[in-house]
Amino acid sequence: MPETVTQMVDSPALAILIGIAGVMGALTFNALFLVWLERKASAWIQRRMGPTEVGPFGVLQTIADMLKLLSKQLITPKHIDKPLYHIAPVLVFVPVVAATSLFPFDEHIALSNLDIGLVLVFAFGGLGIVGIFMAGWGSNNKYALLGAMRSVAQNISYEIPLILSALSVVLMVNTMGGPETNGMNLAQVAQMQHDKGYWFVLVQPVAALIYFIAALAETNRAPFDIPEAESELIAGFHTEYSGMRFALFFFAEYANMFIVAMVATVLFFGGWSGPVLPGPAWFFIKTYGIVFAMMWIRWTFPRLRFDQLMSFCWMILIPLSILNLLVTAFIARAV
């Protein structure tokens, strides 16, 4: 099983600091890289150039954008709910850092190895929804409030098929393993795929598809980016935020894409398993491959209407995910 940072470092306090610094560094690089990658991917799909001037192939453009956001004045509107307005960006950002620390990047190394790791990932994701609603409510802006309400409705709805698809894998792992096997432990899920010699996407293709679609909606990515519909809501729940306050929302959005892709990598694509290359290399290759697929879909399909989005979830995805879970349970019992 993976060795955690606490096990490698004698001092628990030092281990926590090393873990937080490592996660923050990785998430910062991830956000900068994904912004550049999305701009280049969208340009490639739409036959444009993308950033080219700042650094080779424009790789330093996102660093320049970050410095610009750091230097911008923080504008605070009047008549806001100050506690909610100021806490919201932090409440959206902090759970992302906590969730990232739960993943095993290799067979031998993980920041933390918990038996309820999958539960905690989904729990931390739920806290982000609270921060989004606080941002819309505290901004004293009707467009921000409407965007926040849309986001809450969308995230609560699509969390159901997301969790049900993950439960199909958990049920399968608990059935295939021994009495000590725990399908909620992300390291054990990845290790079982490594031991069996195949990825769970081959035996759970419906769950993988449902998870991917629900993950697009959970991260507010097109064609499910209804909470940030510029044509009717300006920018949605973060309309009244500027400078680094806005950057925290932007940072959390790309970090959430990274997290749902890492969950998909562990549950369906074998985690760190792969030939020749070391485990962490395969883990991040798979993760960024899923993120790139999310970007490709964003720049290919048009945005849905809100009623279409909700109907698709409650009338198609949720019944299909329940049916897939029941079939998995029936097969597991029969075997």
C-alpha positions as CSV (number, residue, x, y, z in Angstrom):
1,M,0.0,0.0,0.0
2,P,1.2,3.6,-0.6
3,E,3.4,5.2,2.1
4,T,2.0,8.5,3.3
5,V,4.0,11.7,4.0
6,T,3.3,11.3,7.7
7,Q,5.0,7.9,7.6
8,M,8.0,9.2,5.7
9,V,8.5,12.3,8.0
10,D,9.0,11.9,11.8
11,S,7.3,15.2,12.8
12,P,3.5,15.2,12.1
13,A,3.5,19.0,12.0
14,L,6.3,19.1,9.4
15,A,4.6,16.4,7.4
16,I,1.4,18.5,7.3
17,L,3.4,21.6,6.1
18,I,5.2,19.6,3.5
19,G,1.9,18.1,2.3
20,I,0.1,21.5,2.1
21,A,3.1,23.1,0.3
22,G,3.2,20.2,-2.2
23,V,-0.5,20.3,-2.9
24,M,-0.5,24.1,-3.3
25,G,2.5,24.0,-5.6
26,A,0.9,21.3,-7.7
27,L,-2.5,23.0,-7.9
28,T,-0.9,26.3,-8.8
29,F,1.1,24.7,-11.7
30,N,-2.0,22.8,-12.7
31,A,-4.1,25.9,-12.9
32,L,-1.5,27.8,-14.9
33,F,-0.9,24.9,-17.3
34,L,-4.6,24.1,-17.8
35,V,-5.5,27.8,-18.6
36,W,-2.7,27.8,-21.3
37,L,-3.7,24.3,-22.5
38,E,-7.4,25.3,-22.8
39,R,-6.6,28.4,-24.8
40,K,-4.3,26.4,-27.1
41,A,-6.9,23.6,-27.4
42,S,-9.7,25.9,-28.2
43,A,-7.6,27.7,-30.8
44,W,-6.7,24.4,-32.4
45,I,-10.3,23.2,-32.5
46,Q,-11.5,26.6,-34.0
47,R,-8.4,27.0,-36.3
48,R,-6.9,30.0,-34.5
49,M,-3.4,30.6,-33.0
50,G,-4.0,31.1,-29.3
51,P,-1.4,32.8,-27.1
52,T,1.9,33.1,-29.0
53,E,3.7,36.3,-27.8
54,V,4.6,35.9,-24.1
55,G,7.2,33.1,-23.9
56,P,7.7,30.2,-26.4
57,F,4.3,29.1,-27.7
58,G,2.7,31.6,-25.2
59,V,3.5,29.4,-22.2
60,L,4.2,32.4,-20.0
61,Q,0.9,34.2,-20.8
62,T,-0.9,32.6,-17.9
63,I,1.8,33.8,-15.5
64,A,1.4,37.3,-16.8
65,D,-2.4,36.9,-16.3
66,M,-1.8,35.8,-12.7
67,L,0.5,38.8,-12.0
68,K,-2.2,41.0,-13.4
69,L,-4.9,39.6,-11.1
70,L,-2.5,39.9,-8.1
71,S,-2.0,43.6,-8.9
72,K,-5.7,44.4,-9.5
73,Q,-7.6,46.5,-7.0
74,L,-10.2,44.6,-4.9
75,I,-13.5,46.3,-5.5
76,T,-16.2,45.7,-2.9
77,P,-19.8,46.6,-3.8
78,K,-22.0,48.4,-1.4
79,H,-24.8,46.8,0.6
80,I,-23.3,43.3,0.5
81,D,-23.5,40.7,3.2
82,K,-19.9,41.2,4.2
83,P,-19.2,37.9,6.1
84,L,-20.7,35.7,3.3
85,Y,-19.1,37.8,0.5
86,H,-15.6,37.6,2.0
87,I,-15.8,34.0,3.2
88,A,-17.2,32.5,-0.1
89,P,-13.9,32.5,-2.1
90,V,-12.1,30.8,0.7
91,L,-14.8,28.2,1.2
92,V,-14.7,27.4,-2.5
93,F,-10.9,27.2,-2.5
94,V,-9.9,25.3,0.7
95,P,-11.9,22.1,0.1
96,V,-10.1,21.7,-3.2
97,V,-6.7,21.6,-1.4
98,A,-8.0,19.1,1.1
99,A,-9.5,16.8,-1.6
100,T,-6.3,16.7,-3.7
101,S,-4.4,15.3,-0.7
102,L,-6.4,12.1,-0.7
103,F,-5.2,10.6,-4.0
104,P,-2.5,7.9,-4.3
105,F,-0.2,9.0,-7.1
106,D,1.9,5.8,-7.0
107,E,1.9,2.3,-5.6
108,H,4.3,3.4,-2.8
109,I,3.5,7.2,-2.3
110,A,0.4,9.1,-1.2
111,L,-0.1,12.2,0.8
112,S,-2.8,10.4,2.8
113,N,-4.2,6.9,2.6
114,L,-7.7,6.8,4.2
115,D,-10.3,4.1,4.2
116,I,-13.0,6.6,3.4
117,G,-11.0,8.6,0.9
118,L,-13.7,8.5,-1.8
119,V,-16.4,9.7,0.6
120,L,-14.2,12.6,1.7
121,V,-13.6,13.6,-1.9
122,F,-17.3,13.9,-2.5
123,A,-17.9,15.6,0.8
124,F,-15.3,18.3,0.1
125,G,-16.9,18.8,-3.3
126,G,-20.2,19.5,-1.5
127,L,-18.6,22.2,0.6
128,G,-17.6,24.1,-2.6
129,I,-21.3,24.3,-3.6
130,V,-22.0,26.0,-0.2
131,G,-19.3,28.6,-1.1
132,I,-20.8,29.3,-4.5
133,F,-24.3,29.9,-3.0
134,M,-22.7,32.2,-0.3
135,A,-21.0,34.2,-3.1
136,G,-24.3,34.7,-5.0
137,W,-26.3,35.5,-1.9
138,G,-23.8,37.8,-0.3
139,S,-23.1,39.8,-3.5
140,N,-26.4,41.7,-3.5
141,N,-26.8,41.2,-7.2
142,K,-29.8,39.4,-8.7
143,Y,-27.7,38.0,-11.6
144,A,-25.2,36.5,-9.2
145,L,-28.0,35.1,-7.0
146,L,-29.7,33.5,-10.1
147,G,-26.3,32.0,-11.1
148,A,-25.7,30.6,-7.6
149,M,-29.2,29.1,-7.5
150,R,-28.7,27.4,-10.9
151,S,-25.3,26.1,-9.7
152,V,-26.8,24.6,-6.5
153,A,-29.6,22.9,-8.4
154,Q,-27.3,21.6,-11.0
155,N,-24.6,20.3,-8.6
156,I,-27.1,18.7,-6.2
157,S,-28.8,16.9,-9.1
158,Y,-25.7,15.7,-10.9
159,E,-24.1,14.5,-7.7
160,I,-26.6,11.7,-7.6
161,P,-25.6,9.9,-10.8
162,L,-21.9,10.8,-10.1
163,I,-22.0,9.0,-6.7
164,L,-24.1,6.1,-8.0
165,S,-21.7,5.4,-10.8
166,A,-18.8,5.5,-8.3
167,L,-20.8,3.1,-6.0
168,S,-20.9,0.5,-8.9
169,V,-17.1,0.4,-8.7
170,V,-17.1,0.3,-4.9
171,L,-19.6,-2.6,-4.9
172,M,-17.5,-4.5,-7.5
173,V,-14.2,-4.0,-5.6
174,N,-15.8,-5.2,-2.3
175,T,-17.2,-8.3,-4.0
176,M,-14.0,-9.2,-5.9
177,G,-11.6,-8.6,-3.0
178,G,-11.3,-10.4,0.4
179,P,-13.0,-9.4,3.6
180,E,-10.3,-6.7,4.3
181,T,-10.9,-5.0,0.9
182,N,-12.4,-1.6,1.1
183,G,-13.8,0.0,-2.1
184,M,-13.9,3.4,-0.5
185,N,-10.0,3.3,-0.3
186,L,-8.7,4.9,-3.5
187,A,-5.4,3.2,-3.2
188,Q,-7.0,-0.3,-2.9
189,V,-9.2,0.4,-6.0
190,A,-6.2,1.3,-8.1
191,Q,-4.2,-1.6,-6.6
192,M,-6.9,-4.1,-7.5
193,Q,-6.9,-3.0,-11.1
194,H,-3.1,-3.4,-11.2
195,D,-3.4,-6.9,-9.7
196,K,-6.2,-8.0,-12.0
197,G,-4.5,-6.8,-15.1
198,Y,-7.4,-4.8,-16.5
199,W,-9.0,-1.4,-16.0
200,F,-12.6,-1.2,-14.6
201,V,-13.7,0.9,-17.5
202,L,-13.8,-2.4,-19.5
203,V,-16.3,-4.0,-17.1
204,Q,-18.1,-0.8,-16.1
205,P,-18.4,1.2,-19.3
206,V,-21.9,2.6,-18.5
207,A,-20.7,3.8,-15.1
208,A,-17.7,5.4,-16.6
209,L,-19.8,7.3,-19.2
210,I,-22.3,8.4,-16.6
211,Y,-19.5,9.6,-14.3
212,F,-17.8,11.6,-17.1
213,I,-21.1,13.3,-18.1
214,A,-21.9,14.1,-14.5
215,A,-18.4,15.3,-13.8
216,L,-18.8,17.8,-16.7
217,A,-21.9,19.2,-15.0
218,E,-20.3,19.2,-11.5
219,T,-17.5,21.3,-12.8
220,N,-19.8,23.7,-14.7
221,R,-18.2,22.8,-18.0
222,A,-19.9,23.2,-21.4
223,P,-22.4,22.1,-22.5
224,F,-23.4,22.3,-18.8
225,D,-22.0,25.7,-17.9
226,I,-25.5,27.2,-17.2
227,P,-24.5,29.0,-13.9
228,E,-22.0,31.1,-15.9
229,A,-24.2,31.8,-18.9
230,E,-22.8,35.2,-20.1
231,S,-25.7,35.8,-22.4
232,E,-28.2,36.1,-19.6
233,L,-26.3,36.2,-16.2
234,I,-23.2,38.3,-17.0
235,A,-20.7,36.0,-15.2
236,G,-23.0,34.2,-12.8
237,F,-22.3,33.8,-9.1
238,H,-18.8,35.6,-9.2
239,T,-20.0,38.7,-11.1
240,E,-19.2,41.0,-8.2
241,Y,-15.7,39.6,-7.5
242,S,-12.5,41.1,-8.8
243,G,-8.7,40.6,-8.6
244,M,-7.6,37.7,-6.4
245,R,-11.1,37.1,-5.1
246,F,-12.2,36.2,-8.6
247,A,-8.9,34.3,-9.2
248,L,-9.8,32.0,-6.3
249,F,-13.0,31.0,-8.0
250,F,-11.1,30.5,-11.3
251,F,-8.4,28.5,-9.5
252,A,-11.0,26.3,-7.8
253,E,-12.8,25.6,-11.2
254,Y,-9.6,24.2,-12.8
255,A,-8.6,22.4,-9.7
256,N,-12.1,20.7,-9.6
257,M,-11.6,19.6,-13.2
258,F,-8.3,18.0,-12.0
259,I,-9.9,16.3,-9.0
260,V,-12.8,14.7,-11.0
261,A,-10.3,13.5,-13.6
262,M,-8.2,12.0,-10.8
263,V,-11.2,10.2,-9.4
264,A,-12.0,8.8,-12.9
265,T,-8.4,7.7,-13.3
266,V,-8.5,5.8,-10.0
267,L,-11.9,4.3,-10.4
268,F,-11.9,3.4,-14.1
269,F,-8.4,3.7,-15.6
270,G,-6.2,1.8,-13.2
271,G,-4.6,4.8,-11.3
272,W,-0.8,4.5,-11.6
273,S,-0.7,1.2,-13.5
274,G,1.0,1.1,-16.9
275,P,4.1,-0.3,-18.7
276,V,7.6,1.2,-18.8
277,L,7.0,4.6,-17.3
278,P,6.9,5.1,-13.5
279,G,3.5,5.2,-11.7
280,P,3.1,8.9,-11.2
281,A,3.8,9.5,-14.9
282,W,1.0,7.2,-15.9
283,F,-1.3,8.7,-13.3
284,F,-0.9,12.2,-14.6
285,I,-1.0,11.1,-18.3
286,K,-4.4,9.6,-17.7
287,T,-5.6,12.5,-15.6
288,Y,-4.6,15.1,-18.1
289,G,-6.0,13.0,-21.0
290,I,-9.4,13.1,-19.3
291,V,-9.1,16.8,-18.7
292,F,-8.2,17.4,-22.4
293,A,-11.4,15.4,-23.3
294,M,-13.4,17.8,-21.1
295,M,-11.9,20.7,-22.9
296,W,-12.5,19.2,-26.3
297,I,-16.2,18.7,-25.5
298,R,-16.5,22.3,-24.2
299,W,-15.3,23.7,-27.5
300,T,-17.4,21.3,-29.6
301,F,-20.9,21.3,-28.3
302,P,-23.3,24.2,-27.7
303,R,-24.7,25.1,-24.3
304,L,-27.9,23.4,-23.1
305,R,-31.0,25.2,-21.8
306,F,-31.5,24.9,-18.0
307,D,-34.6,22.8,-18.4
308,Q,-32.8,20.4,-20.8
309,L,-30.0,20.1,-18.3
310,M,-32.2,19.2,-15.4
311,S,-34.5,16.9,-17.4
312,F,-31.5,15.0,-18.8
313,C,-30.2,14.3,-15.3
314,W,-33.5,13.3,-13.6
315,M,-35.1,11.4,-16.6
316,I,-32.0,9.7,-18.1
317,L,-28.8,9.8,-16.0
318,I,-30.3,8.9,-12.6
319,P,-32.5,6.0,-13.8
320,L,-29.6,4.7,-15.9
321,S,-27.2,4.9,-13.0
322,I,-29.6,3.1,-10.6
323,L,-30.2,0.4,-13.2
324,N,-26.4,0.0,-13.7
325,L,-25.9,-0.3,-9.9
326,L,-28.7,-2.9,-9.6
327,V,-27.2,-5.0,-12.5
328,T,-23.8,-4.7,-10.8
329,A,-25.2,-5.9,-7.5
330,F,-27.1,-8.8,-9.2
331,I,-24.0,-10.0,-11.1
332,A,-21.8,-9.6,-8.0
333,R,-24.3,-11.7,-6.0
334,A,-24.5,-14.4,-8.7
335,V,-20.7,-14.6,-8.9
